[in-house]
Amino acid sequence: MTDLLQLLIAGLATGAIYALAAIGFTLLWQTSQTINFAQGEFVMVPAFFALAAMRLLGLPFLAALVLAILLSMLLLGVVFRYAVVGPLIQRGVLPLVISTIALSILLKEAVKDFYSAEALPFPPLLPDAPVSFAGVVVSQAQLGVLAVALLVIVLLQWFLAGTRTGRQMQATAQNPSVALILGVPVQRMILYTFLINAALAAVASLLISPIYLAKFSNGETLGLVAFVAAIVGGFNQVRGAIAGGLLIGVLDNLAAAYLSTAYRQAIPLVLLVLIILFRPQGLLGRREERSI
Amino acid sequence: MLRRTLVLAGLSLAAWSPAASAQDIVIPTIIELSGGGATVGAMWKNGSSLAVEEINAAGGILGKKVKLEFVDTASDPGKARAAMQRALDDKPIAIFGPIYSGSVSATLKLTADAEVPQVIGGEAANLTAQGSKYIFRTSFGQNVSMPKIANYLRDGVKAKSIAIVYVNNDFGKGGRDAIVKELPARDIKVVADISTEAGQADFAADVIKLKGANADAVFVYLNEEESARFLREAKKQGLTKPMIGETTLLGQKVIDLAGDAANGVKGHVGLTVDAPIPAIQEFGRKYEAKYKSKPDHNGVKGYIAPYMIKAAAEKAGKLDGKAIAAALHGMTIAPDKVPGILIEATWDGTGEIDRISFLGEVKDGKQVITETLPKLNK
């Protein structure tokens, strides 16, 4: 029982990070029909921004983290929106998908060539010490990761539902033409979703790199898992991506402990197949409009 | 006319190009420069480059300069095999690498068929048991190191039960099988036997299982990056059992990556620049001065490889792969004759290496050697 509880907490902590990356998939899809196959690399790169800021600019850790998030929003948000998505989106979804795959390769190779092909230690944001309650020993870092990720998710939900800009973004997602007629600055709303996606990816990066170590290839698995999480949860709902991420995190840990480590990576894919067969809109998704 | 002149000029320019003089000895070095083994490959690359610079400065091998040609296997046996096939087309006098046992396994038949000595970094027990007369280790095979670890678990740790966590590749499985074979005779039970994947990023579930197993000690047999991730996770979750490892777990790269979490790790160390031997410590200083990082055992393995070929070629008296391999079998290279070999080493008829080794532990972010174990056949 203690084992199970520990596995659940560890799974939720990892799952919350998957959720952050998965939310980005749903946001971009809803507002601009972009399926970003470089999402995993968007989670890998910010850690290297922070490492470079510390090593090359000599910034303290916290300042490097802030700079990494801002730089991600600029390069992975604004530049991605205008240099990649803008020109290609008129050509349809497929050319954009292919160009994001190319972007993922470019980012991976760039980090490998300009920084390092080796894994690098990344300082933990939260203390490593274990805490125990009722016989269960978990790490403060795990609880912290879970708390930070959930806080970010709650803030995002509040922003989307409780602010004027958030509701304008939702309107843009639901029907851009009508939103435009009603006076919503659609293009600006689309840019906001790219900024939010980049910021979420950066937070995920800073939370996961102390566990995974910063490495150019980290995005390969993360991108796939986040994509699967978004589909499992529901590609057209932010809350679906959150549920998908958490579910996959927990299942991954339970599978590693009770089935086999060798098959743990297959679990999300099996889940994906089952969802596509029996509930194609995802667990919490709306039956819709635009299917993928 | 003009065209002819241009063609001639182009041809002469191409012939003049100094990329590699026809007189140089080119040794293809097929190693892990990216992928899971990138840390390992970088160490070997630096170590072997340093040795080659020294050898060339001292006149080369039998009067010829040496040039290393680095090829990245991306830590993938398939790519290693393809690279080996290409490299063997040029009939080199020797090949260095790969370091990952799986990649060595995929390539050793090619070098045996081509009769080219292959100086490897792999430690899986079965590599030298496949009948190749052209494979030579730079570090102990698991068939040599695991009995030493088993003795240490019995006598040093005084463990009655252990949990094993290993990586599911040729290196990990080979080590796991070799240690499991040694334990019953020493009255030690295996209470948990946990397989993990190469490149695995998240060890939370594995550490939770280990905590539940409640063994006297944990034997950790993973590659560098995975070792570091595992140790970090173990520390976070408060796993307090003694962590015992073989060379890699106590290596400098793991210490660098794992930080504080590596403190307290103990085990057997086949090769280390922290060994109480002046020559090897001097190598460590040279390496650190040049590459701004401390070498681990893979740096030492890379460093001795060119010196092995130099000593064997000089013994054979010719730059011929077959003759070099024959010379290395049964050869003992001592540091008083070949200082670059650092520690006296002997290769048997299968390419297995024998030399002294060490017991050590990690204290305050540094590997400390506590005991020196003699050569097996001395």
HADDOCK unambig.tbl for C-alpha pairs under 7 A between the chains (distance, minus, plus):
assign (segid A and resid 3 and name CA) (segid B and resid 208 and name CA) 6.44 0.50 0.50
assign (segid A and resid 7 and name CA) (segid B and resid 205 and name CA) 6.25 0.50 0.50
assign (segid A and resid 10 and name CA) (segid B and resid 204 and name CA) 6.37 0.50 0.50
assign (segid A and resid 117 and name CA) (segid B and resid 34 and name CA) 5.50 0.50 0.50
assign (segid A and resid 117 and name CA) (segid B and resid 38 and name CA) 6.19 0.50 0.50
assign (segid A and resid 118 and name CA) (segid B and resid 38 and name CA) 5.23 0.50 0.50
assign (segid A and resid 118 and name CA) (segid B and resid 39 and name CA) 5.38 0.50 0.50
assign (segid A and resid 119 and name CA) (segid B and resid 225 and name CA) 6.83 0.50 0.50
assign (segid A and resid 120 and name CA) (segid B and resid 257 and name CA) 6.43 0.50 0.50
assign (segid A and resid 121 and name CA) (segid B and resid 257 and name CA) 4.98 0.50 0.50
assign (segid A and resid 128 and name CA) (segid B and resid 236 and name CA) 4.94 0.50 0.50
assign (segid A and resid 129 and name CA) (segid B and resid 236 and name CA) 5.47 0.50 0.50
assign (segid A and resid 130 and name CA) (segid B and resid 236 and name CA) 5.33 0.50 0.50
assign (segid A and resid 130 and name CA) (segid B and resid 237 and name CA) 5.22 0.50 0.50
assign (segid A and resid 130 and name CA) (segid B and resid 238 and name CA) 5.41 0.50 0.50
assign (segid A and resid 137 and name CA) (segid B and resid 237 and name CA) 6.26 0.50 0.50
assign (segid A and resid 138 and name CA) (segid B and resid 237 and name CA) 5.34 0.50 0.50
assign (segid A and resid 139 and name CA) (segid B and resid 236 and name CA) 4.99 0.50 0.50
assign (segid A and resid 139 and name CA) (segid B and resid 237 and name CA) 5.08 0.50 0.50
assign (segid A and resid 211 and name CA) (segid B and resid 202 and name CA) 6.97 0.50 0.50
assign (segid A and resid 211 and name CA) (segid B and resid 229 and name CA) 6.56 0.50 0.50
assign (segid A and resid 212 and name CA) (segid B and resid 201 and name CA) 4.94 0.50 0.50
assign (segid A and resid 212 and name CA) (segid B and resid 202 and name CA) 6.62 0.50 0.50
assign (segid A and resid 212 and name CA) (segid B and resid 229 and name CA) 6.65 0.50 0.50
assign (segid A and resid 253 and name CA) (segid B and resid 205 and name CA) 5.46 0.50 0.50
assign (segid A and resid 256 and name CA) (segid B and resid 205 and name CA) 6.09 0.50 0.50
assign (segid A and resid 257 and name CA) (segid B and resid 205 and name CA) 5.49 0.50 0.50
assign (segid A and resid 257 and name CA) (segid B and resid 206 and name CA) 6.59 0.50 0.50
assign (segid A and resid 257 and name CA) (segid B and resid 209 and name CA) 6.56 0.50 0.50
assign (segid A and resid 261 and name CA) (segid B and resid 195 and name CA) 6.64 0.50 0.50
assign (segid A and resid 261 and name CA) (segid B and resid 196 and name CA) 5.75 0.50 0.50
assign (segid A and resid 261 and name CA) (segid B and resid 197 and name CA) 6.76 0.50 0.50
assign (segid A and resid 262 and name CA) (segid B and resid 197 and name CA) 6.35 0.50 0.50
